[in-house]
């Protein structure tokens, strides 16, 4: 017996869009600007994190005392350039998003990415596919805190327990689970192991609305 699915809450980077590689390019460019080279270990720690956390990790990795606001501004400008030309769907993501829309189920975008860049992504994906969106610069505590997902559910006027979150990173999945969502985890850059509340799939190819409904118990 399954419950009633009332909303689907989608992460952006690495889940709907193959944009983690775009972030890696921008972060590498920032490291070069600061006179260093970003390590693979530091990059892995950034996946799913806010821009503030990512810049702090980068500064620590390079051993530089740089201005966080200046680094964030550099990243934003570079990402805006790359988002304008480099965005691609993750396999199966567009089909699932369209299927959710066609089923009349509200969808929200819940991302640690700032609003300016999210607007570019929404233009690429199609704004009509989403009822609401929550960005990293619109919450006081970003992922892995539960606030982004709780805010999305509130915007949709939907009980969080009737929502399924689709995520690709441990940070994002932890945020959704802490908020009270069921989670479909589709690893992108980092490995994800199944645990209570998380269902892990290797990709979104072949995932449909019935698969999401089955997660609500």
LUMMIPA-557414 format. One record per atom (N, C-alpha, C, O): residue in three letters; x, y, z. Coordinates in steps of 0.05 Angstrom, whole numbers, plus 5000, padded with zeros to 4 digits. Layout:
BEGIN
ALAXYZ...
***
This chain:
BEGIN
UNK501749765000UNK500050005000UNK501850255000UNK503650275016UNK501350434982UNK502850684981UNK501050914989UNK498650904988UNK502351134998UNK500951375005UNK500551554981UNK501051474958UNK499651794986UNK499151984964UNK501452174960UNK502152324979UNK502652174937UNK504752364930UNK503552624923UNK501952644904UNK504352834937UNK503153104933UNK505053304920UNK504253504909UNK507653244921UNK509653424908UNK512353284905UNK512953104920UNK513753374885UNK516553274881UNK518453514882UNK517953714869UNK520453484898UNK522353694903UNK525053614891UNK526353434900UNK525853764870UNK528253684855UNK530653864862UNK530454104863UNK532953734867UNK535453874868UNK536153944839UNK535053844820UNK538054134836UNK538854224809UNK541454104800UNK541453924782UNK543654194811UNK546354114801UNK546953824807UNK546853734829UNK547453674785UNK548153394787UNK545753214788UNK545952974786UNK543353334792UNK540853174793UNK539253214767UNK538753024752UNK538353464762UNK536953524737UNK538953594715UNK538653514692UNK540953754722UNK542853844702UNK545653734708UNK546553704731UNK547153684687UNK549853584689UNK551653824692UNK553353884675UNK551353964714UNK552654224718UNK554854214739UNK556254414743UNK555353984752UNK557553974771UNK560254014757UNK562054134768UNK560353924732UNK562853964717UNK563254264710UNK565454354707UNK560954404708UNK561154694703UNK562154834728UNK563855014726UNK561154754751UNK562154864776UNK565154804780UNK566654974789UNK565954564772UNK568754494775UNK570454684758UNK572654764767UNK569554744734UNK571054934717UNK571255204730UNK573455324731UNK569055304740UNK569055574753UNK570755574778UNK572255774782UNK570655364794UNK572255354818UNK575255334812UNK576855454825UNK575855184791UNK578655164782UNK579655434772UNK581955504777UNK577955584758UNK578655844749UNK579156034772UNK580956204772UNK577456014793UNK577856184817UNK580456104831UNK581856284840UNK581055854833UNK583555764845UNK585955884830UNK587855984842UNK585855874804UNK587955984788UNK588156284792UNK590356394795UNK585856424794UNK585856714800UNK587256784826UNK588456994829UNK586956594845UNK588156634872UNK590956524874UNK592156524895UNK591956424852UNK594756334851UNK595256044860UNK597455974868UNK593155874858UNK593555594867UNK592055404849UNK591155474827UNK591755164859UNK590354944844UNK588654794863UNK589554704884UNK586154764856UNK584154634874UNK584754324874UNK585054204853UNK584854214898UNK585253924901UNK582653774897UNK580453874901UNK582953524889UNK580653354885UNK579153304911UNK576653284911UNK580653284933UNK579353244959UNK577653474967UNK575353434976UNK578653714963UNK577053954969UNK574653974951UNK572454054961UNK574953914926UNK572753934907UNK570453744916UNK568153814915UNK571253504924UNK569153304933UNK567653404957UNK565253354959UNK568953554975UNK567653654998UNK565653874992UNK563853935008UNK565853994968UNK564154214961UNK561454124948UNK559554274948UNK561353874939UNK559053784924UNK556553804941UNK556453684963UNK554553944931UNK552053984946UNK552054204966UNK549954254978UNK554354344969UNK554554554989UNK553854824978UNK553654864953UNK553455014996UNK552855294987UNK555355424976UNK557555324980UNK555055654963UNK557255794952UNK559155884975UNK561555884972UNK558055974997UNK559656065019UNK561455845030UNK563755895036UNK560255615034UNK561855385043UNK563955305023UNK566255245031UNK563255304998UNK565155224977UNK567555414976UNK569755324973UNK566955674977UNK569255864976UNK570955845001UNK573455874999UNK569755785024UNK571355755048UNK573155505046UNK575455515053UNK572055285035UNK573655045030UNK575955105011UNK578255015015UNK575355244989UNK577355314970UNK579655484982UNK581955424977UNK578855684997UNK580955855010UNK582755695028UNK585155725028UNK581455515044UNK582955345062UNK584755155047UNK587055105055UNK583755045025UNK585354855009UNK587754994997UNK589954864996UNK587455244989UNK589755384977UNK591555514997UNK593755594991UNK590555535022UNK592055675043UNK592255975039UNK594356095044UNK590056095029UNK590056375023UNK588056525041UNK586056405049UNK588656775047UNK586856935063UNK585457135044UNK586157375043UNK583557025029UNK582257185008UNK579557285018UNK578457185037UNK578557495005UNK575957615011UNK573757425002UNK573457374978UNK572157315021UNK569957135013UNK567957254993UNK567057124975UNK567357514997UNK565457644979UNK566557674951UNK565157644932UNK569157744950UNK570357764923UNK570457504909UNK570057484885UNK571057284924UNK571157024912UNK568356934902UNK568056824881UNK566356994919UNK563556924911UNK562757084886UNK561356974869UNK563557334885UNK562857494861UNK564157384836UNK562957374815UNK566657304839UNK568157184816UNK566656934807UNK566256894783UNK565956754826UNK564656504819UNK561956564805UNK561256424786UNK560456754816UNK557856814804UNK558156904776UNK556656814758UNK559957084771UNK560357184743UNK561256964724UNK560256944702UNK563156804734UNK564156584716UNK561956384711UNK561656284689UNK560456314732UNK558356124728UNK556156224710UNK554956074695UNK555556484712UNK553556594694UNK554356564665UNK552756504648UNK556956604660UNK557956574633UNK557656284624UNK556656224602UNK558456094641UNK558355804634UNK555555704632UNK554855544615UNK553755784651UNK550955694650UNK549655784624UNK547755654615UNK550556004613UNK549356094588UNK549855924564UNK548455944544UNK551955754566UNK552755594542UNK553255304548UNK553355144529UNK553555214573UNK554554944579UNK552554764592UNK553254544599UNK550054844596UNK548154684611UNK547154444594UNK546554474570UNK546954214607UNK545953964594UNK544253814615UNK544853824639UNK542253674606UNK540553514623UNK542153264633UNK543753154618UNK541653174657UNK542552914665UNK540752704652UNK538352764647UNK541752464646UNK540152264633UNK537552204649UNK537552154673UNK535352214634UNK532752144646UNK531452374661UNK529052354668UNK532852594666UNK531852804683UNK529452954671UNK527453004684UNK529753024645UNK527653174632UNK525153004630UNK522953104634UNK525452744623UNK523152574621UNK521652554647UNK519152554647UNK523052524669UNK521752504695UNK520352764703UNK518052764712UNK521752984699UNK520553244705UNK518053294689UNK516053394699UNK518053224663UNK515753254646UNK513453064655UNK511153144655UNK514152824663UNK512152634672UNK510752734697UNK508352704700UNK512352844715UNK511152954740UNK509253184733UNK507053194744UNK510053354715UNK508353574706UNK505853474693UNK503653574699UNK506153284675UNK503753174661UNK501853034680UNK499453024674UNK502852934702UNK501152794722UNK499752994740UNK498152924757UNK500253254737UNK499053464753UNK500153474781UNK498853584799UNK502553374785UNK503853384812UNK505653624813UNK507453654796UNK505353804832UNK507054044834UNK510053954838UNK510653764852UNK511754104825UNK514654064828UNK515954324837UNK515154544829UNK517854294855UNK519454524864UNK522354464860UNK523254244862UNK523854674854UNK526754664851UNK527954754878UNK527354964887UNK529654584889UNK530854644916UNK533854614913UNK534954394911UNK535254844912UNK538054844904UNK539755024922UNK538755224932UNK542254954926UNK544155124940UNK545255344922UNK546555524932UNK544655324897UNK545555524878UNK544055784882UNK541655784889UNK545356014878UNK544056274883UNK542056334861UNK542056214839UNK540256524868UNK537956584851UNK538856674823UNK537656594803UNK540956844821UNK541756944795UNK542356714775UNK541556724752UNK543756514785UNK544456284768UNK542156104764UNK541755984742UNK540556074784UNK538155894782UNK536256004760UNK535055844746UNK536056264758UNK534256374737UNK535156294709UNK533556244692UNK537756284705UNK538856194679UNK538055904674UNK537255824652UNK538355744695UNK537655454693UNK534755414688UNK533955244672UNK533055584701UNK530155564696UNK529455634667UNK527655504656UNK530755824656UNK530355894628UNK530955654610UNK529555594591UNK533155514617UNK534055284601UNK532055054604UNK531354924584UNK531154994628UNK529554764633UNK526554804626UNK525254614617UNK525655054630UNK522755104625UNK521455174651UNK520955004668UNK520755424655UNK519655524680UNK516955394686UNK516255364710UNK515455324665UNK512855214669UNK512854944682UNK510754854691UNK515154814684UNK515254554696UNK515454564727UNK515154364741UNK515754814737UNK516154844766UNK513955034777UNK513255234765UNK512954964801UNK511055134815UNK512455324833UNK511455544839UNK514755244843UNK516255414862UNK519255344860UNK520055144849UNK520855524872UNK523755474873UNK524855604898UNK523955814906UNK526855474910UNK528255574934UNK531255564928UNK532255354920UNK532655784931UNK535455804925UNK537155844950UNK536155904971UNK539755794946UNK541555794969UNK541856064983UNK542456075007UNK541356284968UNK541656544980UNK538956644991UNK538656874998UNK536956464993UNK534356535003UNK533656395029UNK531456425040UNK535556255040UNK535156115066UNK537456195085UNK539656275076UNK536856185111UNK538956255130UNK540956025134UNK543256065141UNK539955775130UNK541655545133UNK541155355109UNK539055245106UNK543155335092UNK542955175068UNK543354875074UNK543854805097UNK543154715053UNK543654425057UNK546354385069UNK548354515062UNK546654195089UNK544953975096UNK542754035116UNK541253855125UNK542454285124UNK540154365142UNK537554315128UNK537454325103UNK535354265142UNK532854205129UNK531354445118UNK529354405104UNK532254685125UNK530654925118UNK529954945088UNK527655015083UNK531754895069UNK530854925041UNK528454745034UNK526654845020UNK528454495043UNK526254325036UNK523654395051UNK521454375040UNK523954475076UNK521654565091UNK520354815078UNK517954835077UNK522054995068UNK520955235055UNK519555165029UNK517455275023UNK520654975014UNK519454894989UNK516654774994UNK514754834980UNK516454595014UNK513854475020UNK511854695029UNK509554675022UNK512854885044UNK511055105053UNK510055265029UNK507755345028UNK511855325010UNK511055474986UNK508955324970UNK507155444958UNK509055064971UNK507154894956UNK504654834973UNK502754704964UNK504754914999UNK502554855018UNK502054555019UNK499754465018UNK504254405021UNK504154115020UNK505453995044UNK507654085052UNK504353795057UNK505653665080UNK508253545070UNK508453405050UNK510353595085UNK513053495077UNK513153195075UNK514653085059UNK511553055091UNK511552765090UNK510252655065UNK510552415058UNK508852825049UNK507752745024UNK509452835000UNK508552834977UNK511852915006UNK513753004985UNK515952794981UNK516852665000UNK516852764957UNK519252614951UNK521352804940UNK520752964922UNK523752794951UNK525952954942UNK527752784924UNK528252554930UNK528752904902UNK530552764884UNK533252904886UNK533453144879UNK535252764895UNK537852884902UNK540152714891UNK539752474884UNK542452834889UNK544852684879UNK547152674899UNK548952524895UNK547052844920UNK549352854938UNK548552784967UNK546252804974UNK550452684983UNK549952635011UNK548952875026UNK547152855043UNK550053115019UNK549153365032UNK546253425027UNK544753485045UNK545453405002UNK542653454994UNK540753245005UNK538553315014UNK541552995003UNK539752785013UNK539352805043UNK537152765053UNK541452885058UNK541252925086UNK539353155093UNK537853135112UNK539453365077UNK537653595081UNK534753505077UNK533053575094UNK534153365056UNK531453275050UNK530453085072UNK528153105080UNK532152895080UNK531352705100UNK530852835126UNK528852765140UNK532453035134UNK532053175159UNK529453335159UNK528253375180UNK528653425135UNK526153575133UNK523753395135UNK521553495142UNK524053135129UNK521852955131UNK520952845105UNK518852715103UNK522552885083UNK521852785057UNK522852495054UNK524652405068UNK521452345037UNK522752105026UNK524652195004UNK524152394991UNK526752045000UNK528852134982UNK529551924961UNK529951694968UNK529452004936UNK530551844914UNK533351954909UNK533652184899UNK535351804915UNK538151894912UNK539351774887UNK539351524884UNK540451944870UNK541651864845UNK544451974845UNK544852204837UNK546451814854UNK549251924856UNK550252034830UNK549851924809UNK551652264833UNK552952394810UNK555952394814UNK557352234801UNK556952574830UNK559852604835UNK560752434858UNK563052344858UNK559052374877UNK559752234902UNK558051984905UNK555751974896UNK559251784918UNK557751534922UNK555651574944UNK556051724963UNK553351444940UNK551251444960UNK550351164966UNK549851004948UNK550351094991UNK549450825000UNK546550845010UNK545751045022UNK544950645004UNK542250635013UNK542150635044UNK543850515057UNK540150775055UNK539750785084UNK536850845089UNK535450905070UNK535850815113UNK533050865118UNK532151145108UNK533351345115UNK530051145091UNK529151395080UNK530251465053UNK529251645040UNK532451335045UNK533651385019UNK533251135001UNK533850915010UNK532351174977UNK532450974957UNK534451054936UNK534251274925UNK536350884929UNK538450954911UNK538050824884UNK537550584882UNK538250994863UNK538150894835UNK540650994822UNK541751204829UNK541650844802UNK544050924788UNK543651164770UNK545551314765UNK541151204760UNK540551434744UNK537551474744UNK536051314755UNK536651694731UNK533851744729UNK532551624704UNK530151644699UNK534151494688UNK533151364664UNK531151144672UNK531850964688UNK528751164662UNK526750964667UNK525151014693UNK523250864699UNK525851214708UNK524351284733UNK521851434725UNK521951624710UNK519551344735UNK517051474729UNK515551564754UNK516551524776UNK513251674750UNK511651774772UNK510851554791UNK510851594816UNK510251314781UNK509551094798UNK511851014817UNK511350934840UNK514251044807UNK516650984824UNK516751184848UNK517551104870UNK516051434842UNK516051634864UNK513851584883UNK514151604907UNK511451524872UNK509151464890UNK509751234909UNK508851234932UNK511251034899UNK511850804915UNK513550864939UNK513750704958UNK514851094939UNK516551174962UNK515051284985UNK516051285008UNK512551364980UNK510851475002UNK509251245015UNK507651115002UNK509851205040UNK508550985055UNK507051085079UNK505850935094
***
